[in-house]
């Protein structure tokens, strides 16, 4: 993956975007650390996590959630000084 400093990537955005569009992800760094990765839109949509409701995710869980021991303390809340 090719790496570009943020300032250089801004100046050469068309070049960086064209490389990403051709399937070569482009890493942009800021202060020497990875900042963002520019990828082809089709690749992004293919790998994007589906936005399922929580109940669907829980239902698709391979474990039996009925085995979970969920309990709640019946004690009073602790005292704090304000």
C-alpha positions in Angstrom: 0.0 0.0 0.0 1.4 3.4 -1.0 1.7 6.0 1.8 1.2 9.7 1.5 1.7 12.6 3.9 -1.6 14.5 4.4 -0.3 17.7 2.9 1.0 15.9 -0.2 -2.2 13.9 -0.5 -4.2 17.1 -0.4 -2.1 18.7 -3.2 -2.2 15.5 -5.3 -5.8 14.4 -4.4 -6.7 13.5 -8.0 -3.7 11.3 -8.4 -4.3 9.6 -5.0 -8.0 9.1 -5.8 -7.3 7.7 -9.3 -4.8 5.1 -7.8 -7.5 4.1 -5.2 -10.2 3.9 -7.9 -7.9 1.4 -9.8 -7.9 -0.9 -6.8 -4.7 0.2 -5.1 -5.7 1.5 -1.5 -3.8 4.6 -0.5 -2.7 5.3 3.1 -2.6 8.9 4.2 -0.5 9.7 7.3 -0.6 12.6 9.7 2.4 13.4 11.8 3.9 10.1 10.6 1.0 8.0 11.9 -1.7 6.3 9.8 -4.6 8.7 9.5 -7.0 7.4 6.7 -7.1 4.9 3.9 -8.6 5.8 0.6 -10.2 2.9 -1.2 -12.4 2.3 -4.3 -16.1 2.9 -3.4 -17.1 -0.6 -4.6 -14.6 -2.2 -2.2 -15.9 -0.1 0.6 -19.6 -1.0 0.0 -18.6 -4.7 -0.3 -16.8 -4.8 3.0 -19.1 -2.5 5.0 -20.7 -4.1 8.0 -24.4 -4.7 7.5 -26.6 -2.5 9.7 -28.8 -5.2 11.4 -30.9 -4.4 14.3 -29.5 -5.7 17.6 -32.3 -8.3 18.0 -31.3 -9.9 14.7 -27.7 -10.0 15.7 -28.6 -11.7 19.0 -30.9 -14.2 17.3 -28.1 -15.2 14.9 -25.7 -15.9 17.8 -24.5 -19.5 17.7 -24.6 -19.8 21.5 -27.7 -20.5 23.5 -28.4 -17.1 25.2 -30.8 -18.8 27.5 -27.8 -20.2 29.4 -26.6 -16.8 30.4 -26.8 -16.0 34.1 -28.1 -12.5 34.2 -28.8 -11.1 37.7 -29.2 -7.7 39.2 -28.2 -6.6 42.7 -31.2 -6.0 44.9 -29.2 -3.9 47.4 -29.6 -0.2 47.9 -27.3 2.2 46.0 -24.1 3.2 47.7 -23.9 6.5 49.5 -21.8 9.3 48.0 -20.8 12.7 49.3 -21.8 15.6 47.1 
